[in-house]
Amino acid sequence: MTNTVTIPSNMLPEDGRFGSGPTKIRPEQIQALDKGARNLLGTSHRQTPIKQVVGSIREGLSEFFQTPDGYEVVLGNGGASAFWDIACASLITRKAAFGTYGSFSSKFAKSAQSAPFLEEPEIFAGEPGTYRLPELTEYVDTYCWAHNETSTGVAAPIKRIAGTKEQGALTLIDATSGAGALPVDISQTDAYYFSPQKAFGSDGGLWIAVLSPAAVERAYGIAKSVDLPGARRWIPSFLSLTSAIENSRKDQTLNTPAVATLIMLENQVRWLNDNGGLAWASARCARSASLLYQWAEKSDYASPFVADKNARSNAVVTIDLDERISATQVVAALRENGIVDTNGYRKLGRNQLRIGVFPSVDPSDVDALTRCIDYVVEHL
Ligand SMILES: *Cc1c(COP(=O)(O)O)cnc(C)c1O
């Protein structure tokens, strides 16, 4: 069972964390917990010091995404998975349409399918390794897809489907692993939502959504409608978007957040903005990703999984290995050398490596990773 390969230490990346979520947390973020924030840990999130952290995150993200006038940064507990249920309870009026092309984009569609007060959603299903956008459909009030399908390494375009705005429909984008790594024009979305443990290199547990005025208005309209006699919808308070909006406006959350997650997120948003914002971050991710794609295209045993070059993600890179080489063995040998979380998405079931190249990851470490993979494959 022991296939130990020892990679020479001068070949190793400085940091061996290449996960697609949770992702590398920069040492400075961890130091921020001890240095600046030592007196904040273990204190009330309803008092000024923590509210200032939340305020800085909200302002910093507005700057980072260059949000159009009227858009708001809203947050709450539960991660992106909770936001799917919030959207079902608080944003979809009657019927949604979904583009599904992997595990994450499919999960939101399943939530909507099982909500008894919603109509059966329209599903536009694509093959793993490609993307498929929802299409303009009569009576649909909400269109949903994922910016970056983390399970397959596919990035989809973010542009409103023609005719949907005229229909009064909203566009909800799961940006969990795309936000912060891929360019975006927020005006093309009504909710661009994500968790902080991907490109923002913090811990999990929160959801953050950049909401348009139309999304806010929709949430208030739906909240009002449940008070009417005969309303069939139940909005549990944990899934109430209006309550999250009102708490966020006060730089708070409905219930207690993980303060450490907020502090590390605040540090990352500042670091990204100080370095040049989304333009800088997305260029850095593109550089890292192209190192991997180019290496794979030249390699005689590896190749990019996503055939369409325009759909290849610059945040999560998926690389198929020739069947002569076991990805499981390569991943295990890398882990023994401190290079972790390079495994493919389990349910996709391919002989594949999946590498997170988020802004925190140094492109020079990605370069070193390609040489380490070659070394392991030669010596297994
Ligand atoms: C990780 C991920 C999620 C789930 O995030 P949680 O914080 O675990 O709820 C949802 N969507 C996408 C695209 C993801 O990558």
The ligand as a Gaussian input file, in Angstrom:
#p B3LYP/6-31G(d) Opt

LIG

0 1
 C      -18.837000      25.303000      -2.109000
 C      -20.000000      25.651000      -2.954000
 C      -21.303000      25.720000      -2.425000
 C      -21.622000      25.345000      -1.003000
 O      -21.099000      26.252000      -0.109000
 P      -21.377000      26.019000       1.451000
 O      -20.690000      27.160000       2.110000
 O      -20.780000      24.681000       1.811000
 O      -22.843000      26.018000       1.647000
 C      -22.322000      26.115000      -3.267000
 N      -22.101000      26.426000      -4.551000
 C      -20.870000      26.360000      -5.099000
 C      -20.685000      26.729000      -6.528000
 C      -19.784000      25.974000      -4.317000
 O      -18.561000      25.917000      -4.861000

